[in-house]
Amino acid sequence: MKKTGFTDLPLHYGSVPAWLYERMSRLGRYVIEALVSIYGKKEVLKRLSDPLWFQSLGCVMGMDWHSSGLTTSVIGALKSGLKPIEKDIGIYICGGRGKYSRNTPNELYDLSDRLGLDGDKLVTTSRLTAKIDNTAIQDGFSLYLHSFIVSDEGDWVVIQQGMNPEIKTARRYHWLSSEVKKFDEEPHTGVVGENRGKILNLTHKEAITTKEAILSLSRENPDKMLMEIKKLIMPKRHNVESEDVDLRRLGAVLATAYNESVKDFCSFLLIQGVGPRTLQSLVLVSEIIFGTPSRFTDPARYSFAHGGKDGHPFPVPLKTYDETINILKNAIEKSKIDNNEKLKAIEKLYKTYRYVEKNFSPSADFESVVNKEKRDSEKYGGKTVFG
C-alpha cells in the first residue's frame, strides 16, 4: 500500500457559495477530463494522491488557499462535476463528508455490481484505510471525511480528513493503490504534518511484536514509535505572503501573460482576443495539467489564477474564471474531433511559460502584484463570500 502524504490545515467554518461551487465543479471536470484524455486514468489517480497537487488544484479553483474546507469542497465539486461523465472517463468518486462518508460501502457495492469489480475487497480496503488513519496511527485527529475514488479498472485513491478541535487543525491523508503490499506495515511513503512528538504508530515495521501481543490479547502496553515527518503546515493567517510562493515562477507566469510577443503567440494558439489576465489563469491551469510533481511545492501560487473566496490574495475574478472554463471546455470538446490538437495548444502555452521561466529573474514587488489584482478586481468581476 502506498500512502502518499498528510497535510495540516487550519480549521475554517462556513460553506462555499453557489456562485463559486458551480464554477469549481465545471473547472474540476474539465481539468480531470483533460488529464484522462492526455495521460489516462492511472495518472489522474496518481495526481489526486499527491497532497501538494491536490492543494494546488483547490487553489486554482478559487478556494481559500490553506483552509480545511478546501478538501471537502474540492471532493464535493469533483464528485458533482464528474458525475455526468463518469462512465465516459471511467473514474468514480464515492463517499464524502459526514453521512456521505458512512455511505461509502453502499456506493462501492453498487458500483462494483455495475462494473464487475470485487465489492468486498474495495469495501474492506475503504474500512482498513480509515482504521489505520483513525486507530493504528493515533495522532490526535478523528476522521470526519472519507472519499474513495476508484477507476473502472479497480485502481483507487483514498482521501480522508481528520479534525483536532483542541488545536483547531485538520489533517488530510492520501492513499494510492498502485503498490499494494501490506496495509499494516509501513504503508506510508511520506508524512506531511506538524511533528508533535511521540505518536502511537502500529504500522511501523518494528511494531510487529506489539501487534502480535495485541492480537494475542496480551495486557502489555504497546511501544510508542517516533516517526520523523516532513513539515507542510499551512499557517493560520488568511493572507498570502511572499514566503508562500516561488516568486521566480510567479513572475514567469506574469511575464508570459503580459509580454506582448508572448501574449500574441499564446492568443493565436488559444483563441483570438483573449486578454493577458485570462492567460495568467490559463498558464496556472496548464501547469496543473502538464506540470511534474516538483512544480507543486508552493500551492499558494495557484491562488493567483482565480483568487480566493475569502479575498486572499484577491477576490475571485468571475469574468476571468468563466473565460478559463470556456476555453478549457472548448479545447476538450474540439480535441475529441481533432486528436487533442486544442489540448496541445494548452500544452504549448505551458511550454512557453517554462521557456520564459528558465532565465527569468523576478523584479516586480510581491505586494505590488497583489495590490494590482485588488485594484483590477471590479474590472474582472471580483467577488468574495463577503460580497
NUVOVO-466291 format. One record per residue: z, y, x of N, C-alpha, C, CB in turn; residue in three letters. Coordinates in steps of 0.05 Angstrom, whole numbers, plus 32768, in hexadecimal, padded with zeros to 4 digits. Glycine has a CB too. Example, Ala and Ser with C-alpha at 12.3 -4.5 7.8 and 13.67 -1.06 7.14 Angstrom:
809C7F8E8108809C7FA680F6809C7FBE810880B57FA780E2ALA 808E7FD38101808F7FEB8111809D8001810280727FF4811ASER 
This chain:
80007FE88011800080008000800080188012801880007FEDMET 7FEF802B800C7FEF8044801C7FFA805A800B7FD1804A8025LYS 801180658014801B807D8007801480948018803A807B8003LYS 800880A8800C7FFB80BD801C800B80D6801F7FE180C38011THR 802180D98012803180F18017804380FB8001802081068020GLY 8054810E80088065811C7FF5805F813A7FF8808481167FFBPHE 806481497FE3806481667FE5807C81717FD6804981727FDBTHR 808B81847FE280A181917FD4809881AB7FC980B981947FE8ASP 80A081B17FB0809781C87FA180AF81D57F92808081C27F8ELEU 80B281EF7F9280C781FC7F8280C181F87F6580C982197F89PRO 80D781F47F5580D481F17F3880CA820A7F2B80EE81E77F2CLEU 80B682097F1B80AC821F7F0A80AD82157EED809082297F12HIS 80B582267EDB80B5821F7EBF80A0822E7EB080D182247EB3TYR 809A82257E97808582327E87806D82207E85807D824D7E93GLY 805982297E778041821A7E72802882297E7B803E82127E55SER 8012821A7E7E7FF982277E867FEB82327E6D7FE682127E94VAL 7FE3824B7E6E7FD682577E567FBC824A7E517FD282757E5APRO 7FB4824A7E377F9B823C7E2F7F8382467E3E7F97823F7E11ALA 7F8282607E437F6A826C7E507F6682627E6C7F6D828B7E51TRP 7F7C825A7E797F79824E7E947F7682307E937F9282557EA5LEU 7F8582237E817F8482057E807F6781FC7E7A7F9781FB7E6BTYR 7F5A820A7E687F3E82017E607F2C82047E797F3482137E49GLU 7F2F82197E887F1F821D7EA07F2682087EB67F2282397EABARG 7F4082027EB87F4881EE7ECC7F3B81D37EC57F6781EB7ECCMET 7F3B81CC7EAC7F2F81B37EA37F1281B17EAA7F3381AE7E85SER 7F0381C77EA67EE681C87EAB7EE181C77EC97EDA81E07E9EARG 7EEF81D87ED87EEA81D87EF57EF281BE7F017EF981EF7F02LEU 7F0881B27EF97F1181987F037EFC81837EFE7F2B81917EF8GLY 7EF181837EE67EDD81707EDE7EC581717EF17ED481747EC1ARG 7EBB818A7EF67EA3818C7F067EA881877F237E9781A87F02TYR 7EBF818D7F2D7EC681867F497EC681687F4C7EE181927F51VAL 7ED4815A7F3A7ED5813C7F3C7EBA81307F387EEA81317F28ILE 7EAB813A7F257E90812F7F1F7E7E81337F387E84813D7F06GLU 7E80814A7F457E71814E7F5D7E79813B7F737E74816B7F67ALA 7E9381377F777E9D81247F8B7E9381087F867EBB81247F8CLEU 7E9480FF7F6D7E8A80E47F667E6D80E27F6D7E8F80DD7F49VAL 7E5D80F67F657E4080F67F697E3980F57F877E33810E7F5DSER 7E4881037F987E4281057FB47E4E80EE7FC47E4B81207FBFILE 7E6880E97FBF7E7780D67FD17E7F80BC7FC47E8F80E47FDBTYR 7E8080BB7FA97E8880A37F9B7EA680A37F937E84808B7FADGLY 7EAD808F7F837EC8808F7F767EDE808B7F8B7EC980787F62LYS 7EDA807B7F9F7EF080767FB27EF8808F7FC17EE780617FC7LYS 7EE480A17FC67EEB80BA7FD47EFA80CC7FC27ED180C77FDDGLU 7EF480CC7FA87F0380DD7F957F2180D47F957EF780DA7F79VAL 7F2680BA7F947F4180B07F947F4F80B77FAE7F4280927F8FLEU 7F4080B57FC47F4C80BC7FDE7F5380DA7FDF7F3880B67FF5LYS 7F4280EB7FD47F4981087FD37F62810D7FC37F3181187FC8ARG 7F6381007FAB7F7A81057F997F9480FB7FA67F7580F67F7FLEU 7F9280E87FB87FAA80DD7FC57FB380EF7FDC7FA580C17FCFSER 7FA481037FE37FAB81157FF97FBB812D7FED7F92811F8008ASP 7FD5812F7FF47FE581447FE87FDA81607FED800181437FF3PRO 7FCF816580057FC4817F800B7FAB81867FFC7FC081818029LEU 7F9981727FFA7F8181767FEA7F88817B7FCD7F6E815E7FEDTRP 7F9A816C7FC27FA2816F7FA67FAE818B7FA27FB7815A7F9FPHE 7FBE81947FB57FCA81AF7FB37FB481C47FB47FDF81B47FC9GLN 7FA181C07FC67F8A81D37FC97F7A81D47FAF7F7981CB7FE1SER 7F7581BD7FA37F6681BC7F8A7F7581CC7F757F63819F7F80LEU 7F8F81C97F737F9F81D87F5F7F9D81F67F647FBC81D07F60GLY 7F9C81FE7F7E7F9A821B7F847F7F82267F7C7F9F821F7FA2CYS 7F6982177F827F4F821F7F797F4D82227F5B7F3A820B7F83VAL 7F5D82127F4D7F5C82137F2F7F6B822B7F247F6881FA7F24MET 7F79823A7F357F8782527F2C7FA4824D7F257F7A825C7F14GLY 7FAF82367F2C7FCC82317F287FDD82417F3D7FD282137F29MET 7FF682457F36800982517F4A8008823F7F63802682537F3EASP 8003824B7F797FFC823D7F91801082297F9C7FF682507FA7TRP 8029822B7F93803E821B7F9F8051820E7F8B804E822B7FB2HIS 804D82117F718061820A7F5E805F81EC7F56805F821B7F45SER 807581E27F4A807781C77F41806381C37F2A809381C07F38SER 805E81D87F1B804C81D57F04802F81CF7F0B804C81EE7EF4GLY 802881D47F24800C81CD7F2D800681B07F28800981D47F4BLEU 8019819E7F2E801481827F2C800E817A7F0F802C81727F36THR 802081817EFD801C81797EE1800381867ED5803481807ED0THR 7FFE819F7EDD7FE781AD7ED17FCC81A27EDB7FE981CA7ED7SER 7FCB819C7EF57FB281917F007FAD81757EF57FB381907F1FVAL 7FC281647EF37FBE814A7EE87FB5814C7ECB7FD9813A7EE9ILE 7FC2815D7EBB7FBB81607E9F7F9F816B7E9C7FCE81737E91GLY 7F97817F7EAC7F7C818A7EAA7F6781767EB27F7A81A37EBCALA 7F6C81667EC77F5981527ECF7F56813C7EB97F6181457EEALEU 7F6D81347EAE7F6C81207E997F5B81297E817F8881187E90LYS 7F6081427E7A7F51814E7E637F3381527E6A7F5D81697E5BSER 7F2E815C7E827F1381627E8A7F01814A7E8F7F1281737EA3GLY 7F0E81347E997EFE811C7EA07EFB81097E887F0C810D7EB6LEU 7F0B810D7E737F0B80FB7E5C7EEF80F77E517F1D81057E46LYS 7EDF810C7E4C7EC481087E407EB180F97E537EB881227E39PRO 7EB680F87E6D7EA380EC7E807EAF80D57E8F7E9981027E93ILE 7EC680CC7E887ED480B77E977EC3809D7E997EEF80B07E8BGLU 7EB580967E847EA4807E7E857E8D80827E997E9980777E69LYS 7E82809A7E9A7E6B80A07EAB7E7380A07EC97E5F80BB7EA4ASP 7E8B80AB7ECF7E9280AC7EEB7EA480957EF47EA180C77EF1ILE 7EAF80867EE07EBF806F7EE77EDB80757EF27EB1805E7EFBGLY 7EE6808C7EEA7F0180937EF37F12809B7EDA7F0180AB7F07ILE 7F2A808F7ED87F3A80927EC07F56809B7EC97F3C80787EB0TYR 7F6180AE7EBA7F7C80B97EC07F8F80B17EAA7F7C80D77EC3ILE 7FA480A27EB27FB880997E9F7FD380A67EA67FBB807A7EA0CYS 7FE480A77E927FFF80B27E967FFF80D07E96800A80A87EB0GLY 801480DB7EA2801880F87EA2803680FE7EA3800B81057E89GLY 803D81137E958059811C7E95806881127E7C805A813A7E96ARG 8082810B7E80809481057E6A808A80ED7E5A8097811C7E58GLY 808580F07E40807D80DA7E2F806380CE7E37807C80E47E12LYS 805180DF7E43803880D47E4D803C80C27E65802580EC7E54TYR 805080C87E75805680B77E8B805F809B7E81806C80C37E9CSER 8070809B7E6D807A80827E62806580727E54809180877E4FARG 804F807F7E4C803980717E3F802580657E52802B80847E2CASN 802980697E6C8016805F7E80801080417E7D802180647E9CTHR 8024802F7E7A801D80137E77800A800D7E60803680027E73PRO 800E801A7E497FFD80157E327FE0801F7E38800880247E19ASN 7FDE80367E467FC380407E4D7FB6802D7E607FC5805C7E59GLU 7FC580227E737FB980107E877FB07FF67E7B7FCD800B7E9ELEU 7FC07FEB7E687FB87FD27E5B7F9F7FD77E4A7FCF7FC87E49TYR 7F9E7FED7E3C7F867FF37E2B7F6E7FF77E3D7F8B800D7E1AASP 7F7180057E537F5A800A7E657F517FF07E727F63801E7E7BLEU 7F647FDF7E797F5D7FC57E867F4D7FB37E737F767FB77E8FSER 7F557FB37E597F467FA47E467F297FAD7E437F547FA67E2AASP 7F257FC77E457F0A7FD27E437EF97FCE7E5C7F0C7FF07E3CARG 7F067FCE7E737EF77FCD7E8C7EF87FB17E997F027FE17E9FLEU 7F087F9F7E8E7F0A7F857E9B7F1A7F847EB47EEE7F7A7EA1GLY 7F2E7F967EB57F407F977ECC7F5A7F877EC77F487FB47ED3LEU 7F697F827EDC7F827F737ED97F987F867ED07F8A7F657EF4ASP 7F9D7F877EB67FB17F9A7EAC7FCD7F957EB67FB07F987E8EGLY 7FD57F7C7EB77FF07F757EC17FF47F807EDD7FF57F577EBFASP 7FE07F7C7EEE7FE37F857F0A7FE57FA47F0B7FCB7F7C7F1ALYS 7FD47FB27EFC7FD57FCF7EFC7FF07FD97EF27FBE7FDB7EECLEU 7FFA7FCE7EDC80137FD67ED1802A7FD17EE580197FC87EB6VAL 80297FBA7EF1803E7FB37F06803D7FC77F1C803A7F967F10THR 80257FCE7F2580217FE27F3A802D7FFD7F3280047FE57F42THR 802780057F198031801E7F0F8050801F7F10802780237EF2SER 805C80097F07807980087F05808680067F2180827FF07EF5ARG 80797FF87F3380837FF57F4E808380107F5D80747FE07F5ELEU 806D801F7F5B806C80397F698081804B7F5F805080457F66THR 8086804B7F45809B805B7F3980B680537F43809A805B7F1AALA 80BB80387F4480D5802E7F4D80DA80357F6A80D680107F49LYS 80C580337F7A80C980397F9780D080567F9B80B080327FA7ILE 80C280687F8D80C880857F9180E1808E7F8380B180957F87ASP 80EA807F7F6F810180877F60811A80797F6880FD80827F42ASN 811780607F74812F80507F79813080467F96812F80387F67THR 811A803B7FA1811B80307FBC811E80477FD0810180207FC2ALA 8113805E7FC9811780767FDB8128808A7FCB80FB80827FE4ILE 8141808B7FD18153809C7FC2815680B77FD1816F808F7FBEGLN 814480C97FCA814380E37FD7814D80FA7FC5812880E97FE1ASP 815880F47FAE816381087F9D815081127F88816C811F7FADGLY 813881077F86812581107F72812080FA7F5D810A81177F80PHE 812281027F43811E80F07F2D810380F57F21813480F37F17SER 80F380DF7F1E80D780E27F1480D680EC7EF780C980C87F17LEU 80C480FE7EF280BF81077ED780A181077ED180CB81227ED2TYR 809081037EE5807381017EE1806880E97EF08065811B7EEALEU 805880DA7EE3804B80C27EEF802F80C17EE5805B80A87EE9HIS 801B80C37EF77FFF80C27EEF7FF280AC7F007FF180DD7EF3SER 7FE4809A7EF27FD680847EFF7FB880887EFA7FDF80687EF3PHE 7FA9808D7F107F8D80927F0F7F7E807A7F1A7F8580AC7F1FILE 7F6D806E7F0A7F6080557F117F4280567F0D7F6C803E7F01VAL 7F3380497F1E7F1680477F1B7F0F802E7F0C7F0880497F37SER 7EF6802C7F037EED80147EF57EEA7FFD7F087ED3801A7EE6ASP 7EEE80027F227EED7FEC7F367F097FE27F3D7EDF7FF67F4FGLU 7F1D7FEE7F317F397FE67F357F487FF47F4B7F397FC97F3CGLY 7F3B80077F5A7F4980177F6D7F5A802C7F5E7F3580257F81ASP 7F7080357F6B7F8180477F5C7F90805B7F6F7F9580377F4CTRP 7F9A80707F627FAB80837F6F7FC280887F5C7F9C809E7F75VAL 7FDA808B7F677FF280937F577FFB80AE7F618008807D7F59VAL 7FFE80C07F4F800A80DA7F55802280DE7F437FF580F27F51ILE 803A80E17F4E805280E47F3E806380FA7F4A806180CA7F3CGLN 807481057F398085811B7F4180A181187F38807981367F37GLN 80B4811E7F4980D0811D7F4380DD81397F4480DF810A7F55GLY 80F4813B7F38810281557F37811E81527F42810381607F1AMET 812781667F51814281687F5A814D81827F50814581667F7AASN 815B81827F398163819B7F2C817881AA7F3C816E81967F11PRO 8187819C7F4D819C81AA7F5D819081BD7F7181AD81957F6CGLU 817A81B67F7E816D81C87F91815481D57F85816681B87FABILE 814F81D07F6B813981DC7F5D811F81D87F6B813E81FA7F59LYS 811A81BF7F71810181B77F7F80F5819E7F73810781B37F9DTHR 80DB819D7F7380CC81857F6A80BF81787F8280B7818B7F54ALA 80BC815E7F8280AF81507F988098813F7F8D80C3813F7FA8ARG 808181427F98806A81327F8F8064811C7FA2805181457F8BARG 805E81047F97805980EC7FA7803C80E37FA2806D80D67FA1TYR 802E80DB7FB6801280D17FB4801080B57FBF7FFE80E47FC2HIS 800280A47FB07FFC80887FB87FDF80837FB7800C80747FA7TRP 7FD580717FC97FB980697FC97FB7804B7FCD7FA980787FDFLEU 7FA6803E7FBF7FA580207FBE7F9480147FD47F9B80177FA4SER 7F8680247FE47F7180197FF57F7B8005800A7F63802F8002SER 7F94800680127F9E7FF480267FB77FE6801C7FA380028040GLU 7FB57FD680087FCC7FC87FFC7FD67FB3800F7FC57FBC7FE1VAL 7FEF7FB680177FFC7FA1802780167F98801880037FAC8044LYS 802B7FA7801C80447FA1800E804F7FBA800280597F948021LYS 80587FB87FE980647FCF7FDB807E7FD77FE880687FC97FBEPHE 808D7FC37FF280A97FC87FFA80AD7FCB801880BA7FB37FEFASP 80977FCD8027809A7FCF804480887FE5804F80957FB58052GLU 80947FFC8054808780138060806B801980538083800F807EGLU 806B801F803A80528025802D80488041803380558022800FPRO 8059805280408051806E804480428072805E806A807F8045HIS 802C8081805D801F808A8075802880A6807C800180898072THR 803480B4806A803E80CE8070805280D7805B802880E38071GLY 806680E68064807A80F18051807B810F8056809680E38055VAL 8076811E80428076813B8044808C81468032805A8147803DVAL 80A08152803E80B6815C802E80CB8166804180C18147801BGLY 80E18171803580F6817C804581098167804E810581928036GLU 810F81668068812281528073813E815A806C811F81508092ASN 814B814A805A8166815080518179813B805C816781508033ARG 8173813080748186811E808081808101807881A28125807AGLY 819580F18077819280D58071818B80D0805481AB80C68079LYS 817880BE8050817280B58035817180978034815680C1802BILE 8174808C801D8172806F801A815580678017818380658001LEU 814A8059802B812E8052802C812B80348030811F80618042ASN 81298025801A81278008801B810B7FFE802081317FFC8001LEU 80F98011802580DD8008802D80DA8007804B80C9801C8021THR 80EE8010805A80ED800F807780EC7FF280808105801E8084HIS 80DC7FEC809580D97FD0809E80F37FC580A880C47FCE80B3LYS 81057FD780B2811F7FCD80BC81337FC880A6812A7FE180D0GLU 812B7FCD808D813D7FC98077813A7FAD806A81387FDE8062ALA 812B7F9B807781267F81806C81407F72806781147F70807DILE 81537F74807A816D7F678077817C7F72805F817E7F6A8091THR 817B7F8C805C81887F988045817C7F8F802B81867FB78048THR 81617F8E802A81547F858012815B7F68800B81367F888014LYS 815D7F57801F81657F3B801B81817F3A801181617F2B8034GLU 81927F4B801B81AE7F4B801281B07F547FF581BF7F5E8024ALA 81A07F687FEE81A07F717FD281967F5C7FC0818F7F8B7FCFILE 81817F4E7FC881757F397FB781897F227FB4815C7F307FC3LEU 81997F1D7FC881AD7F077FC681C77F107FBA81B27EFB7FE1SER 81C77F287FAE81DE7F347FA181F67F377FB381E67F227F8ALEU 81F07F3C7FCC82057F427FE082137F5B7FD881FA7F437FFCSER 822D7F5D7FDD823D7F747FD8823D7F887FEF82597F6C7FD1ARG 822F7F818005822F7F93801C821E7FAC801682247F858035GLU 82277FC2802182187FDB801D81FE7FDB802E82297FF38025ASN 81E87FE3802281CF7FE5803181D07FFB804581B77FE8801EPRO 81C27FF7805B81C0800C807081AF8023806681B58001808AASP 81B6803B806F81A58052806981938057808081B7806C8063LYS 8179805C80798165805F808E815D807C8091814C804E8088MET 815C808580A9815480A180AE813680A180B3816380AD80C6LEU 812880B280A4810B80B280A6810180CE80AF80FE80AB808BMET 80F180CF80C480E680E880CE80D080F180BA80DB80E680EBGLU 80D1810A80B280BD8113809F80B0812D80A980CA81188083ILE 8097813080A28089814880A78090815C8090806A814480A8LYS 808F81758096809781898083807F8197807680A9819E808FLYS 807C8195805C806A81A5804C807B81B08035805081968043LEU 808881C5803A809B81D08026809181EA801C80B781D38032ILE 808B81EB8002808282047FF7809982177FF3807381FF7FDCMET 809782307FFB80AD82437FF880B2824A7FDB80A7825C8008PRO 80CB82547FD680D2825B7FBB80C582767FB280F0825D7FB8LYS 80BD82877FC680B182A07FBF8096829B7FB180AD82B17FD8ARG 808E82AE7FA0807582AC7F91805D82B77FA0807882BA7F77HIS 806182CD7FB0804B82DA7FBD803F82C97FD3805382F57FC7ASN 802582CC7FD7801882BF7FEE801882D280057FFA82B77FE6VAL 802182C8801D802282D88034800F82CD804A803F82D9803FGLU 800A82DE805E7FF682D780727FFD82BD80807FF482ED8087SER 801782B68083801F829E8090801882858081803D829E8095GLU 801082888067800A827180567FED8268805980108278803AASP 7FDC827980657FC0827280667FB5827480837FB082868054VAL 7FA0826680887F91826880A17F7F8280809F7F81824D80A7ASP 7F87829680AD7F7982AF80AA7F5D82AE80B47F8882C580B8LEU 7F58829D80C87F3C829B80D27F2A828F80BD7F3C828A80ECARG 7F34827A80B07F24826D809B7F21827F80837F3182538092ARG 7F36828D807B7F34829F80657F2082B6806B7F4F82AB805DLEU 7F2282C080847F1082D5808C7EF382CC808C7F1782DF80A7GLY 7EEE82B380947ED382A880947EC982A580777ED3828D80A2ALA 7EDB829E80657ED3829D80487EC882B8803F7EEB82948037VAL 7ED882CD80457ED082E8803D7EB682F1804B7EE682FC8042LEU 7EB482EA80647E9C82F280737E8382E480687E9F82EB8091ALA 7E8682CB80607E7082BC80547E6882C9803A7E77829F8050THR 7E7B82D1802A7E7682DB800F7E6B82F780107E8E82DB7FFEALA 7E74830880237E6D832580227E59832D80367E8683348025TYR 7E53831D804A7E3E8323805D7E238324804F7E3D830F8075ASN 7E14833980527DFB833D80427DE7832780477DEF83588048GLU 7DE2832080617DCE830B80667DD782F0805C7DC8830A8084SER 7DF082EA80607DFB82D180567DFB82D180377E1782CC8060VAL 7E0282E7802C7E0382E9800E7DE882E480027E0E83058006LYS 7DD382F1800E7DB882ED80047DAF82D080067DA483008012ASP 7DB682C4801D7DAE82A880217DBC8296800D7DB5829F803EPHE 7DD7829A800A7DE682897FF87DDE828E7FDB7E03828E7FFBCYS 7DD982A77FD47DD082AD7FB97DB6829F7FB27DCD82CB7FB5SER 7DA4829F7FC67D8A82917FC27D8E82737FBE7D7782967FDAPHE 7DA182687FCD7DA6824B7FCB7DB182447FAF7DBA82427FE0LEU 7DC182557FA47DD0824E7F8C7DC4825A7F737DED82577F8ELEU 7DC682737F707DBB82807F577DB6829D7F5D7DCE827C7F3FILE 7D9F82A87F557D9982C47F5A7DAE82D67F4D7D7C82CB7F50GLN 7DB782EA7F5C7DC982FD7F517DE682F77F527DC283017F35GLY 7DED82E07F5D7E0A82DA7F607E1782ED7F737E0E82BD7F69VAL 7E2E82F97F6B7E3B830D7F7B7E4C83017F917E4B831F7F6AGLY 7E5583127FA47E6583087FBA7E8082FD7FB17E6A831E7FCEPRO 7E8C83087F9C7EA682FF7F937EA382E27F887EB183117F7CARG 7E8E82DB7F7B7E8982C07F727E8482AE7F897E7282BF7F5ETHR 7E7582B87F9D7E7182A87FB57E8B82A17FC47E5E82B77FC9LEU 7E9D82B47FC37EB882B07FD07EC582977FC37ECA82C97FCDGLN 7EC482967FA87ED0827F7F9A7EC082667FA07ED182857F7CSER 7EA682687FA07E9582507FA47E9982457FC07E7882577FA0LEU 7E9D82567FD47EA2824C7FEF7EBA823A7FEF7EA582638003VAL 7ED082437FE27EE982337FE27EE6821A7FD17F0082447FD7LEU 7ED7821C7FBB7ED282047FAB7EC181F07FBA7EC4820B7F90VAL 7EAD81FA7FC97E9C81E87FD97EAD81DA7FEF7E8581F87FE7SER 7EC281E77FF97ED381DA800C7EE381C480007EE581EF801AGLU 7EEC81C87FE77EFA81B37FD87EE9819A7FD67F0381BD7FBCILE 7ECE819E7FD27EBC81887FCE7EB4817C7FE97EA381917FBFILE 7EAD818C7FFC7EA1818280157EB48182802D7E898191801BPHE 7ECB818F802B7EDC819180427EEA8177804A7EF181A6803CGLY 7EF0817580647EFF815D806E7F1D8163806C7EF68157808CTHR 7F2E814E806E7F4B8151806B7F578167807B7F5881388071PRO 7F4D816C80947F5A818080A57F56819C809A7F4E817F80C0SER 7F4581A080867F4081BA807A7F5581C380667F2581BB806EARG 7F6781B1805E7F7981B780487F9681BB80507F7781A18034PHE 7F9A81C380697FB581C780737FC281E180697FB581C78091THR 7FB381F3805D7FBE820C80527FB4820F80357FB582248064ASP 7FC0820080237FB6820180077FB6821D7FFB7FC881EF7FF6PRO 7FC8822F80047FC982497FF87FAF82587FFB7FE082598005ALA 7F9F825280107F85825F80147F73825C7FFC7F778255802DARG 7F7582457FEE7F63823F7FD87F6A82507FBF7F6482227FD1TYR 7F82825D7FBF7F88826F7FA97F7782887FAA7FA682757FA9SER 7F69828C7FC07F5782A37FC27F3D829E7FB57F5282AB7FDFPHE 7F3A82877FA87F2282817F987F25828E7F7C7F1D82637F95ALA 7F3B82867F6F7F3F828F7F537F5C829A7F4E7F3982797F40HIS 7F6982A37F637F8382AF7F607F98829C7F557F8182C67F4DGLY 7FAC82A67F477FC182967F3C7FCB82A17F227FD982937F4FGLY 7FD3828F7F107FDB82997EF57FF382AA7EF57FDF82817EE3LYS 800382A97F0B801B82BA7F0D801482D57F1B803182AC7F1CASP 7FFA82D97F227FF282F27F2E7FF282F17F4C800383087F25GLY 7FF882DA7F587FF982D87F757FE482C47F7F801582CF7F7FHIS 7FD482CB7F927FD382E57FA17FC782FC7F907FC482E27FBAPRO 7FBA82F57F7A7FAF83097F687FA982FC7F4D7F9583167F74PHE 7FA5830B7F387FA082FF7F1D7F8782EE7F1D7F9D83157F08PRO 7F8582DB7F0B7F6E82C97F097F5682D97EFF7F7482B27EF5VAL 7F4082DA7F0F7F2882EA7F087F1782D97EF57F1882F27F21PRO 7F1B82DC7EDB7F0E82CB7EC77EEF82CB7EC87F1782D27EABLEU 7EE482E37ECD7EC782E57ECF7EBC82D47EE67EBE83027ED2LYS 7ECA82D77EFD7EC282C77F157EC682A97F107ED182D07F2DTHR 7EDD82A27F047EE482867EFE7ECD827A7EED7EFF82847EF0TYR 7EC582887ED97EB0827D7EC77E96827B7ED57EAD82907EAEASP 7E8F828E7EE77E76828C7EF67E7782737F087E7182A57F06GLU 7E8E826F7F157E9182587F277E8D823E7F177EAD82587F34THR 7E9A823C7F007E9782247EEF7E7A821F7EE87EA982267ED6ILE 7E6D82347EDE7E5182327ED57E3E822A7EEB7E48824B7EC8ASN 7E4282367F037E30822F7F1A7E3482117F217E3682417F32ILE 7E4D82097F237E5381ED7F2A7E4981DA7F147E7181E97F2ELEU 7E4C81E17EFB7E4381D17EE57E2481CE7EE67E4B81DD7ECALYS 7E1681E47EEA7DF981E37EEB7DEF81D37F037DEE81FF7EECASN 7DFD81D67F197DF681C67F317DF881A97F2C7E0781CE7F49ALA 7E0D81A07F1E7E1181847F197DFD817A7F057E2E817F7F0EILE 7DF881897EF07DE581807EDB7DC9817E7EE67DE581947EC3GLU 7DC181927EF77DA681917F027DA3817C7F187D9E81AD7F0DLYS 7DB981767F257DB881627F3A7DB481467F2F7DD281637F4ASER 7DBB81427F167DB581287F097D9781247F067DC381267EEELYS 7D88813A7F077D6B81387F047D5D81397F1F7D61814F7EF2ILE 7D67814B7F317D59814F7F4B7D6781447F637D53816C7F4FASP 7D76812E7F5F7D82811F7F757D9581307F867D6C81137F87ASN 7DA8813D7F787DBD814C7F867DB481647F957DCC813A7F98ASN 7D9C816E7F8F7D9281857F9E7DA4819E7F9A7D75818B7F96GLU 7DAD81A27F827DBD81BA7F7C7DD981B67F897DC081BE7F5ELYS 7DE4819E7F8A7DFD819A7F977DF9819D7FB57E08817E7F91LEU 7DE281977FC07DDD819B7FDC7DDD81B97FE37DC2818E7FE4LYS 7DD681C97FCF7DD781E67FD37DF481EF7FD67DCA81F57FBBALA 7E0681E37FC67E2381E97FCA7E2C81E07FE57E3381DB7FB3ILE 7E2281C97FEE7E2981BF80097E1F81D2801F7E1E81A3800DGLU 7E0681DD801B7DFC81F0802E7E0D820980307DDF81F78027LYS 7E17821180197E2A822880197E428222802A7E32822F7FFCLEU 7E4D820A80277E64820280377E5D820180557E6F81E7802ETYR 7E4681F7805B7E3E81F680777E39821280837E2481E5807ALYS 7E2F822480727E2C8240807B7E47824C80817E1E82508065THR 7E5A824780707E76825080757E818245808F7E888249805DTYR 7E7D822B80947E87821F80AD7E7A822B80C57E83820180ACARG 7E60823280C27E52823F80D87E5D825B80DE7E33824180D2TYR 7E63826980C97E6F828480CD7E8A828280D97E71829380B1VAL 7E99826E80D17EB5826A80DA7EB6826380F87EC2825480CAGLU 7EA1825681027EA2824B811D7EA9826081327E87823E8124LYS 7E9E827781307EA3828C81447EB082A581377E8982948151ASN 7EBF82A081217ECA82B681127EE682BD811C7ECB82B080F5PHE 7EEB82D7811F7F0582E181267F0E82F4810F7F0682F08142SER 7F2482EF81027F2C82FF80EB7F33831B80F47F4482F380DDPRO 7F29832F80E57F2E834B80EB7F3C835980D37F15835980F2SER 7F36835080BB7F41835D80A37F5F835680A17F338353808AALA 7F6F836B80997F8B836780957F908357807B7F9A83828093ASP 7FA28343807D7FA7833180667FAE8341804D7FBD831D806DPHE 7FC0835580507FC9836480397FB28374802D7FDF83778041GLU 7FA0837D803D7F89838C80327F77837A80227F7983998049SER 7F74836180297F64834E801A7F7183497FFE7F6183338029VAL 7F8C83457FFE7F9A83417FE57F99835A7FD47FB783397FEAVAL 7F9D83717FE07F9C838A7FD17F81838F7FC57FA583A17FE2ASN 7F6B83897FD47F50838C7FC97F4C837B7FB07F3B83867FDFLYS 7F5583627FB27F5283507F9B7F62835B7F827F5D83337FA2GLU 7F7983667F877F8883717F717F7B838A7F667FA583787F7ALYS 7F70839B7F777F6283B37F6E7F4983AB7F5D7F5983C47F85ARG 7F3B83967F657F23838E7F577F28837B7F407F1083807F6BASP 7F4283767F3B7F4983617F277F3D83677F0B7F67835F7F25SER 7F3F83807F037F3583877EE87F1783837EE67F3C83A47EE1GLU 7F0983897EFC7EEC83867EFC7EE483697EF87EE183907F17LYS 7EF483577F027EED833A7F007EFC832C7EE97EF4832C7F19TYR 7F08833C7ED77F1583307EC07F3083237EC87F04831B7EB3GLY 7F3E832F7EDA7F5883237EE47F6C83207ECE7F6383357EF9GLY 7F7A83097ECE7F8E83037EB97FA482F27EC57F8182F57EA1LYS 7FBC82F67EBC7FD382E67EC37FE182DD7EAA7FE782F57ED6THR 7FF782CD7EAD800682C57E96801582DC7E89801A82AF7E9EVAL 801682F27E988024830A7E8E8011831D7E80803383187EA5PHE 7FF783177E817FE483287E747FCD832F7E867FF183417E6AGLY 
